[in-house]
Amino acid sequence: MDNEFNPRILVIDDEKRIRDGCHRVLSKEGYTVGMAETGARGIEMIEKDHFDIILLDLMMPGLSGFDVLSQVKAIHPETVIIVISGYATVEHSIEAMKKGAFDFIPKPFAPDQLRLVVYKSVEYIRTLQDIAHEKSRVNVLINQLDSGVMATDVDKKIALANPAFLKMIGFRGETVIGRTAAEVVEEGVLLGMIDEALSMPGDTYAEITQEITFEEPLEGSEIIAGARCAPFRDRLGRNLGTLTVLHDITALKKLDEIKSDFVSMVAHEIRSPMNSVMAQLKILRDGLAGDVTEKQAEILERATRKISALSDLSTELLDLAKIESGLISQERESLRMDEILEDQVAFHGPKASAKGVELTLEPLPDLPAVLGNRANIEEVLSNLITNAINYTPDGGTVSVTAGSDGRYLHVRVKDTGFGIAEEEIEKIFSKFYRVKNENTLYITGTGLGLPIVKSILDAHQGFIDVESTLNEGSVFSIYLPL
């Protein structure tokens, strides 16, 4: 017996022999057992105390078992009722089940039969309690979230809406549960997202994203929200409803405006002059402005490489700014990672071969789909594969593998390169940080590739792990939630 749950059982039967027998058998099992000789007496006891299980005789003088069944379900609908009767026919039992009985047991019955049917009832109650407790925990968690959450059924009726959601949309009315989304939400864009999610074919799954501005009714200010809406389905792929999440990105959008000014300055005040300088250097290197000596050509080549590196730096700064401020509302789709990996390995193959590095894609298992932004995920893989090639000497290998553990899809890029010292692993995801030693002295880079990778994974609720040994190689592993 579970010490945390001791069911209270009431036996309602006009036969003393049955009442006493049930009391004797069930008391030995550790249950608390009450007895009533008539239906009327049973109702009196139920109105005073709660019973988890009721053993109910259908055919009794006075108040019948069917009448008792109806009244019990009106008073305590969660009570489990087991019908017992020596006169019960199949029709009577079916009628009782239709009215809410959990099970039935015909007279005469053996003690083991009684124990079994009561045990099934106890397990059923425990399951219902577990579900209720889990639902309560989920509701508490959702209600404590700063993000707004709303769930609707297939008819667009609201099944859940937490306080943060109602605050963002400016709703001040009564309870919203059971009302249609259109009765509560005034924002047409949000309603359109719900319609789009519900109409999505069963063989398609995508997350619909938008930026929506809500007016604060009392303060007269604006709330800018990153809205995400997706269908949820049963195991057969049928739409059961939608889940909508609102993230307050007002502060981030204001920060984005500041970043945009900086980005504009970088684009117009730095990149354009650098491109002009590179064009002039090319004219000199090609001898279009006069003959160039070998020494001069060497100097011009070094200058071109430096200017090119600065141009790359400005480009990656722009990329990082976009990722940090724009991924909030980027659309995502269901991605086949095997296709993306094959494309990336094929694309980087020539570069690896030119450097004398063997790049391989290990045989892939059947990979589940992940939800992500294709361009961003491709950028993550491109960065990791490029780094592995750059930091692996001639004759080395780079291998790409993938798999799934049921919660995450993981991709590993393993190389036999220079490796990273343990104390430097934590620093490589900092902006502009680059590992510097005699092996990496001539490898160019901006120090922004890995920060970009981490920012993209963070925005996808994923993460990255690194294992590395100096002079032996490194393994970069990314994890994306399924």
N, C-alpha and C positions, 0 to 999 in steps of 0.2 A: 504493500500500500504506500501511496505517496503521502508523506506527512503534511505536505502543504495543502492537500485537498482531501477532505474527508466528507464524501457525499452524504447528504441527508435524504433518506428514502421513506416514503409514506406508502403503506399497503392499505388500499380501500377495497374491502371484500366483505360480503355478508356472512361468509363461512368462517367461523372461529378457527377451524382446523387449518384453513389456508393461511389465515393471518398469523397464527402461532408458528406454523411451519416456515413461512417466509422470514419471520422475526428470528427464529432460531438459526436458520442457515446464514442469513445475511449478517447477523450480529457477530457470528464467528469469523466472518471475513473482515470485521473491523468497521462496518458501516453503522451509522446512527439510524435506527429504524423506529418509525412511528406507525400506529395502527388506527384505522377507523372502520366501524362496522357498517356504516351507511354512507351514501353519497353526500347527504346533507352534513353529516359529521365531518367528512373529509374536507368539504368546502370551508367549514368553520376553522379547521386546523390550518388550511392553506392560507386563509385570510390573515391569520395571526402570525404564522411562521412561513419561511421559504423552504421548499423541498426541491432538491435537484432532480430526483427521480420519483415517479409515482407508478406503482403497480396497481392497475385499475380493473376491477371486474366490470364487464359490460352489462351483465344482466343482474340487477339488484332491485329489490322492492323499493318503492318510493322514487327517489331521484335516480335515474338510470345512469349507466356509465357514459353514455353518449352526452347526456346533459352535463355531467361532471367534466368531461373532456372539453366541451365548449367553454365552460366557465373558467377552467384552469388556464386555458390558452388566452382568455381575456385578461386574467389577473397576472399570470406569469408566463408569457409566451415562450420563454427560453427553457421552461421545465420539460424534461424528457418523460414521456408517458409510454409505459409498456402495458398493453392490453392483456388481461388474463380472463378466461371464461370457459366454463365447461360446455356452454351452449354456443360458443362462437362458431359460426360458419365462415367459409372463405369470404362470402359477401360481406358479413359483418366486419371481418378483419380489414378488408379493403376499404370499407366505408370509414372505419376508425382511422386508418392510415391517411385517407384523404383529408380527414378533419384535424390531422396534426399528430397522430400517434407515431412513435418512433419504431416500435416493433410489437410483436404479440407472442404470447406463449399459451398454448391450450392446456386446460386441465384434463387429466392429471399430469403433473410434470415432476421430473426427478430433480433432486437438489443440484446436480451438475448442470441441468438445463437452465435452472434459475440463475446459478452463478454465471453461466456463459452470457445470457442475455443482459444481465446487469453489468457484467464486465464490459460488454460492447457499448452499453450506454455510458459508462464512466469514461471510456476512451473517447467516445464522441464528445462528451462534455469537455474533456481536457483539450481536445483539438479545437473546439470552439473558443475555449479560453485562451489558448495560444494565439489563435487568429486575432481575437479581441485585443490581447496584450500587444501583439505586433502592430496592429492597426493604431493603437493608442500611441505607441512609441514613434511610429512614422508620422502621425499627426503632430505630435509634440515637436519632432525634428523639423518638419516642414513649416510649422507655425513660427519657429525660432529663426528661420532663414531670413537673411537680408534681401535675398532675391525673391521676386514674386513668382508664385507657382499656381497655375490653374489647370485642372483636368476636366474634360468634358466627355460625355458618352457619344455614341454614334448619332444621336439626335441633337447634339450640341447642347444638351442639358448639363449644367455644372455639377460635377461630383465632388470637387475640392477647389477651394480658393483660399490661399493663406492671407493673413493681414497685410503683408508687404505688397501683394498683388493688388488688393483692393485699395490700398493707399496710393499706389502709383497711378491707377486709373481714375482716382478721385471719387470712388464709390462711397457713399455715406448712408446707404439704405439698410434695410433689414437683411436677414440671412439670404444668401444667394444660392444655397444648395437646392437643386431641383429646378431652378429657373434656367431659361435658355441664355446662352452667352450674349445674344443680341439684346436681352432685357437689362443686362448689367454693363456690358462694354459698349461705349459709344464710338470708339475709334474704329473706323471702317477698315483700316489697313489690318488691324489685329483680327477682325472678323473674317476678312478675306484670307488670311493665313490659315485660320481654322478650317474654312471651306476647302482650301487647296489641299491641306493635309488629309481631310476626310475623303476627298475624291482621288487620292493617289492610288494607282493600281496596286494590287497585292504583290506583284513581282518587282515593285519599285519601292525603295526606301530612301528618303532624303530629308534633311532638316531644312526647314524654310526659315530664313533669317531676314530681319529688317531692323532699321533704326526708326523708332517712333518717338515723337515729342508729345508729352502730356502737359497740360496746363495745371498748375497748382491752384485749386479753387480759392483758397484762403490767402495765400501769400502772393499770388499773382506772378509767380516765377514759373520756370519750365523744368520739367524732368525729362531728360533724354534717356531712353531705355533701349538696350540691345535686346530685341525680341527673338526668341527661337520657338518654333512650333514643329512638332513631329507627331505622326500617327503612332498609336500603339495597337498591337495586333495579338490575336491568339495564335496557337501553334499551327493553325491551318492558313495563316496569313490574312485572316479576315479583320477588317478594321473594327476596333472596339471603341475608339474615341481618339482624343488628342491630348497632348500634354504641351502646355505653353509656359515658357519661363521668361521672365523679364529681369534683366540686370540693369541697375541704375549706373549709367556710364556718364552722367553729367560732368563729374569732375574730370574724367578721362578725356571727354570731348574738349573741355576748356584747355587741358594740357595739350591736347592734339593741336589746338589752334596755335599755341606757342611753338610747338614742334614744326607746324606747317610754315611758320615764318622763317624758322631756321633752315628748313628744307629748301624753301624758296631762295634764301640767301646762298646756300650751298650750290643749288642748281645754276643760278644765274651769275653769281660772283666768283665762283671757283671753277666749276666744270667747264664753262664756256671758254675762259682764258686758257685753261689747261689744254682743251681740245685744239685751240688755235696754236699754242706752243708746239703741240705734237705734230700738227700739220706743217709748221715751219721747219721743224727738225727733220721731217721726212723729205722735204724739199732739199735740205742740205745733204742728207745721207744719200739721196738718189743722184747727187751731183748736178741738179738742175740750176744751182746758183754758182757753179764753178767746180773745178776739180777738188777732190777731197783726198788728203793723204791717209795712209793706213792709221796713223796715230789719231788724226782728227775723226776718222770713222769710228774708232774705238770709243773716243770721248762722247761722240754723238749717240752711240748705241747705249752707253751707260746713262746718259741724260734721258733718253727715250724711255728706258726701263723705269727710271725714277718717276718721271711724269706719268707713265702708265699706271704705276703703283698708286700714285695720288688719285688718279682718275678712278681706279678700282675702289679706293677707300671712300671717295665721295659717293659712288654708286651703292656700296654696301651700307653706308650711313643712311642713305635714302631708304634702302630696303628695310633696315632695322627700325627706322622711324615708322614706316608703314605697318610693319608687323606689330609693333608694340601698341600702336593706336588703332589699327584698322581691323585686326583679326577678330575683334569683338563681334562684328556683325558679318563676317565673311560667310558666304553660303558653303555648305558642306554637302557631300553626296556619299553614297555607298561606294567604296573603292575596292577593286580587286588588286591586292598587293602583289600577287604573283606577276601580273602583267606589267605593273610599274617597275618591279625589280628587274624583270627581263629587259625592259626598255633602257633602264639606267645602266645596267652592266654592258649592254650592247653599245650604248652611246660612249661610255668611257673606255671601252676596250682598246681603240686605236691609241689613245693617250698612254695607257698602261704599256702597250706593246712598244711604243716609241721609246719609253723609258727603261725597257727591259724588265718589266714587272708582269707577272702572270696574274690576270684578273679572272676569277671564276665565280659562277653562281651555283652553289650546291643544289642538288635535287630538292625540290620543294614539296612538302606535304600538301594536303588539301587545306588551303588557308581560308578561314572565315573572313567575311567582309568587315571593313572598318569604316566608320563615319569620319570624313575628313575633307579638307580643301586640297584638291589634287595638286595645284601648283605649289602649295606650301610643302606637302609631303615629298614631292619630287625634289624640291630645293633641299630638304633635310638630307635625303639620300645622296644627292649630288655632292653636297658639302662633305659628307662623311667618306664617300668613295674617293673624291678628289684628294682629300687630306691623306687618306691611306696610301694612295699612289705617290703623292709628293714626298711623304716621309718614309717611303720604303726604297732602299737602295737597289741598284741593278741586280737582277737575279732573284729578287724576293717575290713573295706571293701576297695577293689580297683575295680573300674569299668572303662571299656574302651568303648568309644563311637566314632562314626565317622559320617561325613556328608559332604555336599558340598553346597557352596553358589554361584555356577556358575563360580567363578574365581579360587577358591582354594578348594582342598579337605582337610578337617581338621580331626585330630584324637585327642581325649582328654583322658588323663589318670587322673582319679580323685581318691584321697585317703582320708581316715579319720585319717590321721597320725598326727605327731607332728607339722606340719606346719613350715613356715619360717617367721622370722621377716621381716617387710617391708624393713628395711635398709639393709638386707642381700640379698634380691632377686637379685639386680644388680650384686652382687659379685659371685653368684654361677656358673656363666659361665666362670669365670677366672680359669686358670690352677692351680691345686693343692689346690684350695680353698674348704674347707669343713665347713659346719655349725657345730659349737661345743657348746654343752650345756649338761645338765645332762641327757637328753633323748638320745642324739646321742653318748655319751661317748664310748659305747661298740660296735658301728656299724663301721665295718672296711670299708675302701675304699681308693682310690687313689686321688680323687679330679679331675679326668680327664674324667669321664663319661659324664658329661654335656658339657664340652668344645668339646668333640668328637661329641656329638649330634648337637651342634650349627654349627661346621665346616661342617658336612655332609649336614645339611639343607641349609647353605649358598651356598654350591657348587651346590645345586639343585634349587637355587633361591627361597627357602622357608624361613620360620622363625618360631620362637617359642615364645609363651606367657606363663606367669606364674601368677596364682592367688593363694594367700595363706593367711591363718589366723592361728596364733599360737594356738596350741592345738585343732584345728578343722580340719585341713587338707589342701591339695594343689590340684590344677588342672594345669597340664602341657598340653598345646595345641600346636600341630604342624600343620603347613600349608604348603601344597605342591601345586604349580601352576598346573592347568589342562592343 
